[in-house]
Amino acid sequence: MNFPDVIENLKNYVPFEKEELQKFFNIAKYQRFKKNEILVKKGEVVSPFIFIRKGCLMTFFTDDKGFHHVLQFGLDKWWTGDLDSFMTGKLSTYTIKAMTDTEVLILDKESFEALCGESPDFEKYFRILFQNSLVSHQKRIIRNISYTAEEKYLTFVKNYPKLELLLPQKYIASYLGITPEFLSMLKKKLAKKA
């Protein structure tokens, strides 16, 4: 297994040698999931670390009332997973669902640790990845506590232009922290402005 598009993406962060990349492909498990298939179910499995080669995954938390709270959407060439579960071995707090037919490369904790232990370049790659992720999450927290619903929506559309066409409105509304009805009203208001 060897994917030129994945290699190109990895090399955007670190100039890997061919042998190091081969180590990654030797241990990563390639899988395909159909639209609406569950990759990780809350409370049932320890989450792996998931590289999305193609497709879209949604990570969400289900509260005691059965309501889904969307944490993130993962797109082509993104990593996702329940990091707490992955790192500690606890059962996942989140569910991860394929929103489209999706291809992924999966690392379990043991493989991840072995890869980082054998390859300083992969150690560096994942450090950069985690730093970027932390910055991204901090920016989202700021948006959630200081932006209006309209500003959150417009930022979402700017950052993820294809997702609005791809996903049901209820999931976008959940990600934004508003109701689907309010999102619908907001979109009508913005359409009138345009």
Secondary structure, DSSP 8 states (H G I E B T S, - for coil): ---HHHHHHHHTTS---HHHHHHHHHHSEEEEE-TT-EEE-TTTS---EEEEEES-EEEEEE-TTS-EEEEEEE-TT-EES-HHHHHH----SSEEEESSSEEEEEE-HHHHHHHHHH-HHHHHHHHHHHHHHHHHHHHHHHHHHHS-HHHHHHHHHHH-TTHHHHS-HHHHHHHHTS-HHHHHHHHHHHHHH-
